């Protein structure tokens, strides 16, 4: 069992911008450092409180070899070091787990956890091979090539969704019905609340000033996530499937995006001094990982969630709110069938199926929204789960109250 806490309000996230959008020219680590520096200042948290950090990154950027130490120095915490973690779409859950384990070990007391990715303009890598024909090497498009082929399962990511749709008998119509439900839930996050602000204002700085590539001036302003298109039943019905004779359409899967998120993870006894409201207690209780059989990626969260819930000593019926990383509508449909979770209980206020997938920060945003939903509910158990490349998954169980 994990023994760590998240101070209430000591987390943040940028809006997510669809790839080749407003964040497409921003160095993801420098951008994350700038956002974290401003977020910490707004919360009255000095960067000097941290004694360790952990960075989640899945798309390399220039000089990202220096990872967390570089980012920490840029945001004003040059005293800390820590690893850079890359676990595809499970990166956020792994970052949170690693930070909590560091706290539990007693080696650290206050960890800065940051996740950042720019899927736009991903690197094109050249692998030298002096023994190749004419001395030439091999090339790889880091983002696109890995979307298209899992080197072990030898299939694309969308093929894993089709495999699950076939096994569980899920139709395009069933997927589209869920997409409409998820889009309506996302609209909840944009509706003004009693104070005139939206749900997203609870953790996101809005309007959000987009800097130029040199981080010297503001070049645009975002009022929410960028590039989300209105979703209607007629619009979905007119879409073709991604693969011939398949069931998944582009409306039934997520889209690549850019953005970053951050979170403070500390010991329970120190959380109060960094919290926006010390009366709100957020405890990380358990996490777990799982791997499905090859080419069945959307099924992996089922086992991961069960293991995490068992480690926390609770069942699915004890959970008040659930968030999932759902790159395909298929993910949520098979999870609900296998666990008995209510589809309506999952993903209030948004999910990656709708607001996009910048990879590393995707899960951290979901965990942040999970916390805020539980606060609005007056507390309770929360579950985050999500699949990742390689037919893997991770899940995190926390409690607010």
C-alpha positions in Angstrom: 0.0 0.0 0.0 1.2 3.5 -0.9 1.8 6.0 2.0 1.7 9.4 0.4 -0.5 12.4 0.0 -1.3 15.1 -2.5 -1.9 18.6 -1.0 -5.2 19.9 -2.2 -4.8 22.3 -5.1 -1.1 21.6 -5.4 -1.4 20.4 -9.0 -2.0 22.0 -12.4 -2.4 21.3 -16.1 -2.4 23.2 -19.3 -5.2 23.0 -21.7 -4.5 20.3 -24.3 -4.0 21.5 -27.8 -4.5 19.2 -30.8 -1.3 18.4 -32.5 0.1 21.0 -34.9 -1.8 23.5 -32.9 -0.9 26.3 -30.5 1.8 24.3 -28.6 3.4 22.6 -31.6 6.5 24.8 -31.6 7.1 24.9 -27.9 9.9 22.8 -26.4 8.0 20.5 -24.1 10.4 20.6 -21.2 11.0 24.4 -21.3 7.2 24.8 -21.6 6.6 22.5 -18.6 9.2 24.4 -16.5 7.5 27.7 -17.4 4.1 26.5 -16.5 5.3 24.9 -13.2 7.1 28.0 -12.1 4.0 30.1 -12.6 1.7 27.5 -11.0 3.9 27.1 -7.9 4.1 30.9 -7.5 0.3 31.2 -7.8 -0.1 28.6 -5.1 2.4 30.2 -2.8 4.7 27.1 -2.9 8.4 27.8 -3.0 10.5 25.5 -5.3 12.9 25.2 -2.3 10.5 22.8 -0.5 11.3 19.9 -2.9 14.0 17.4 -2.1 13.4 15.2 -5.2 11.6 15.2 -8.5 10.4 12.9 -11.2 9.7 13.7 -14.9 7.5 11.8 -17.3 8.3 12.2 -21.0 7.6 9.9 -24.0 8.6 12.1 -27.0 12.3 13.2 -26.9 13.1 16.9 -27.3 16.4 18.5 -27.9 18.6 18.1 -24.8 16.0 16.0 -23.0 18.9 13.7 -22.1 19.3 16.0 -19.1 15.7 15.3 -18.1 14.4 16.3 -14.6 17.6 18.1 -13.4 17.4 20.5 -16.4 13.7 21.1 -16.0 14.0 21.6 -12.2 16.8 24.1 -12.6 14.7 26.0 -15.2 11.8 26.4 -12.8 13.9 27.4 -9.8 14.6 24.1 -8.0 18.2 23.4 -8.9 18.7 21.5 -5.6 16.7 18.4 -6.8 17.4 15.5 -9.0 15.4 12.5 -10.1 14.6 10.1 -12.9 12.9 10.6 -16.2 10.3 7.9 -16.7 9.0 6.8 -20.1 6.1 4.2 -20.1 4.0 5.3 -23.0 0.4 6.1 -22.0 1.0 4.8 -18.5 3.7 7.3 -17.8 1.7 9.5 -15.4 0.5 6.6 -13.3 4.1 5.4 -13.1 5.4 8.9 -12.2 2.8 9.2 -9.4 3.6 5.7 -8.2 7.4 6.3 -8.2 7.0 9.5 -6.2 4.7 7.9 -3.7 7.2 5.0 -3.2 10.0 7.5 -2.7 8.0 9.2 0.0 7.1 5.8 1.6 10.7 4.8 1.7 11.6 7.8 3.8 14.3 8.8 1.3 12.4 12.0 0.3 9.7 14.1 1.8 8.4 16.3 -0.9 8.5 15.4 -4.6 7.8 17.5 -7.6 6.1 15.3 -10.3 5.9 16.7 -13.8 4.7 15.1 -17.0 5.1 16.8 -20.4 5.0 15.9 -24.1 4.8 17.5 -27.5 3.5 14.9 -29.9 3.5 17.5 -32.7 6.7 17.6 -34.8 8.1 14.5 -33.2 11.7 13.6 -33.8 12.8 11.8 -36.9 15.7 9.5 -35.8 18.6 8.2 -37.7 20.3 5.1 -36.4 23.8 4.7 -37.9 24.9 1.4 -39.3 28.4 1.5 -40.8 27.9 -2.1 -42.1 24.7 -1.2 -43.9 24.5 -0.9 -47.7 26.8 1.9 -48.6 27.3 2.6 -44.9 23.7 3.9 -44.6 21.6 3.5 -41.4 18.0 3.2 -40.6 15.4 5.9 -39.8 12.4 6.1 -37.5 9.5 8.6 -37.2 9.3 8.5 -33.4 5.6 9.3 -33.2 4.0 8.0 -36.3 6.0 4.8 -36.7 5.2 3.7 -33.2 1.5 4.5 -33.6 1.5 2.2 -36.6 3.3 -0.9 -35.2 4.0 -2.6 -32.0 7.2 -4.5 -32.7 6.2 -7.4 -30.4 2.6 -7.9 -31.3 3.2 -6.8 -34.9 0.1 -4.7 -35.2 -1.1 -1.1 -35.0 -2.8 0.4 -32.0 -6.2 0.5 -33.7 -5.9 -3.2 -34.4 -5.8 -3.9 -30.7 -9.1 -2.0 -30.4 -10.6 -4.0 -33.2 -9.5 -7.3 -31.6 -11.2 -6.3 -28.4 -14.4 -5.2 -30.2 -14.5 -8.5 -32.0 -14.0 -10.6 -28.8 -16.6 -8.6 -26.8 -19.0 -8.2 -29.7 -19.0 -4.4 -29.7 -20.4 -2.5 -32.7 -19.7 0.9 -34.1 -23.1 2.0 -33.0 -22.4 1.1 -29.4 -19.0 2.9 -29.6 -20.7 6.0 -31.0 -23.3 6.0 -28.3 -20.6 6.1 -25.7 -18.7 8.9 -27.5 -21.8 11.0 -27.4 -22.1 10.3 -23.7 -18.4 11.2 -23.1 -18.7 14.4 -25.1 -21.8 15.4 -23.0 -19.7 14.7 -19.8 -17.0 16.9 -21.1 -19.5 19.8 -21.6 -20.0 19.6 -17.8 -16.4 20.8 -17.4 -17.1 23.9 -19.5 -20.4 24.9 -17.9 -20.2 27.9 -15.4 -20.6 26.8 -11.8 -22.0 28.8 -8.9 -19.0 31.1 -8.8 -19.1 31.8 -12.5 -16.0 29.7 -13.2 -15.9 26.3 -14.9 -14.8 22.9 -13.5 -11.5 23.4 -15.5 -10.8 26.6 -13.6 -10.3 24.4 -10.5 -6.9 23.3 -11.7 -6.2 25.1 -15.0 -5.1 28.7 -15.4 -7.7 30.2 -17.8 -7.5 32.1 -20.0 -4.2 30.5 -20.8 -1.4 32.6 -22.3 0.4 30.8 -25.0 4.1 31.9 -25.2 6.2 32.1 -28.4 9.0 29.5 -29.0 11.5 31.7 -27.1 9.1 32.2 -24.1 9.4 35.9 -24.3 5.9 37.1 -25.3 2.3 35.9 -25.5 1.2 34.9 -29.0 -2.2 33.5 -28.4 -4.8 32.8 -25.6 -6.7 29.6 -25.0 -10.0 29.6 -23.0 -10.1 25.8 -22.9 -8.7 22.8 -24.8 -7.9 23.5 -28.4 -9.1 21.5 -31.4 -12.1 19.7 -30.0 -14.9 19.4 -32.6 -18.6 19.4 -31.8 -19.8 15.8 -31.7 -23.3 14.8 -33.0 -25.0 11.5 -33.7 -25.3 12.5 -37.4 -21.7 13.5 -37.6 -20.5 10.2 -36.1 -22.9 8.2 -38.3 -21.2 9.6 -41.4 -17.7 8.5 -40.5 -16.0 5.6 -42.2 -14.1 3.0 -40.1 -10.4 3.5 -39.7 -9.7 0.0 -41.2 -11.7 -1.8 -43.8 -14.4 -4.0 -42.3 -13.6 -2.7 -38.9 -15.8 -1.0 -36.2 -13.6 1.9 -34.9 -14.0 5.2 -36.6 -12.0 8.4 -36.0 -14.8 9.6 -33.8 -14.4 6.5 -31.6 -10.7 7.1 -30.8 -8.7 9.9 -29.3 -6.4 12.3 -31.1 -2.8 13.3 -30.5 -2.2 16.5 -28.5 0.3 18.6 -26.7 0.5 19.8 -23.1 1.9 19.3 -19.6 0.8 18.7 -16.0 2.4 18.9 -12.6 1.7 17.7 -9.1 3.2 17.9 -5.6 3.4 14.6 -3.7 4.5 14.5 -0.1 4.1 12.8 3.2 0.6 13.0 4.9 2.0 15.0 7.8 3.4 17.7 5.4 0.5 17.9 3.0 -1.5 20.4 5.1 1.1 23.1 5.0 1.1 23.1 1.2 -2.6 22.6 0.7 -5.2 25.2 -0.5 -7.5 23.7 2.2 -5.9 21.5 4.9 -9.3 20.1 5.7 -9.3 18.3 2.3 -7.1 15.2 2.6 -6.0 13.3 -0.5 -4.2 10.0 0.1 -2.7 7.7 -2.5 -3.5 4.2 -1.4 -2.5 1.8 -4.1 -1.3 1.3 -7.7 -0.9 -1.8 -9.9 0.1 -2.8 -13.4 -1.0 -5.5 -15.8 -0.3 -6.8 -19.2 -2.9 -8.4 -21.6 -2.2 -11.0 -24.2 -0.5 -9.6 -27.3 -2.6 -7.2 -29.5 -5.4 -6.8 -26.8 -4.3 -3.4 -25.3 -7.7 -2.0 -24.3 -8.3 -5.1 -22.1 -5.2 -4.6 -20.0 -6.8 -2.0 -17.5 -9.3 -4.6 -16.3 -6.6 -6.6 -14.5 -4.7 -3.5 -13.4 -7.7 -2.0 -11.8 -8.7 -5.2 -10.0 -5.2 -5.5 -8.6 -5.1 -1.9 -7.4 -8.5 -2.2 -5.8 -7.5 -5.4 -4.0 -4.3 -3.7 -2.8 -6.4 -0.9 -1.4 -8.7 -3.4 0.3 -11.9 -2.2 -1.6 -14.1 -3.3 -4.5 -15.4 -1.6 -7.5 -18.7 -1.0 -5.7 -16.8 1.2 -3.1 -15.6 3.6 -5.7 -17.3 6.9 -6.0 -15.7 8.2 -9.2 -13.7 6.6 -12.0 -11.4 8.1 -14.6 -9.9 6.2 -17.5 -7.4 6.9 -20.2 -9.6 5.7 -23.0 -7.8 6.0 -26.4 -10.8 4.0 -27.8 -14.4 4.0 -26.8 -13.9 0.2 -26.7 -11.8 0.6 -23.6 -14.6 1.8 -21.4 -17.2 -0.6 -22.9 -15.2 -3.7 -22.1 -14.1 -2.4 -18.7 -17.7 -1.8 -17.7 -18.8 -5.3 -18.9 -16.0 -7.1 -17.1 -16.0 -5.1 -13.8 -19.7 -4.1 -13.4 -18.7 -0.4 -13.3 -21.3 2.0 -14.5 -20.5 3.8 -17.8 -22.2 6.8 -16.4 -20.1 6.8 -13.3 -16.9 6.9 -15.4 -15.3 10.1 -16.8 -17.5 12.9 -15.6 -16.1 16.3 -16.7 -14.0 14.8 -19.5 -11.5 12.1 -20.6 -8.8 11.5 -23.1 -11.2 10.2 -25.7 -12.5 13.8 -25.9 -9.8 16.1 -24.8 -6.9 14.3 -26.5 -3.8 12.4 -25.7 -0.4 14.1 -25.2 0.8 10.8 -23.8 2.8 11.5 -20.6 0.5 14.1 -19.1 -2.7 12.4 -20.1 -3.1 10.3 -17.0 -2.0 13.1 -14.6 -4.8 15.3 -15.9 -7.3 12.5 -15.4 -6.0 12.0 -11.8 -6.3 15.7 -11.1 -9.9 15.8 -12.5 -10.7 12.7 -10.4 -9.6 14.5 -7.2 -11.7 17.6 -8.0 -14.7 15.5 -8.8 -14.4 13.7 -5.5 -14.0 17.0 -3.7 -17.3 18.2 -5.3 -18.9 14.9 -4.2 -17.7 15.5 -0.6 -15.0 12.8 -0.7 -14.7 9.1 -1.3 -12.6 6.5 -3.2 -11.4 7.2 -6.7 -9.9 4.9 -9.4 -7.8 5.9 -12.4 -6.9 3.3 -15.0 -5.6 3.3 -18.5 -3.9 1.2 -21.1 -0.5 1.7 -22.6 1.6 0.6 -25.6 2.7 -3.0 -25.4 -0.7 -4.3 -24.2 0.0 -3.0 -20.7 -1.9 -0.9 -18.2 -1.6 0.8 -14.8 -4.2 1.8 -12.2 -4.1 4.1 -9.2 -6.5 4.2 -6.2 -6.8 7.3 -4.1 -9.2 8.6 -1.4 -10.4 12.2 -0.7 -11.8 13.0 2.7 
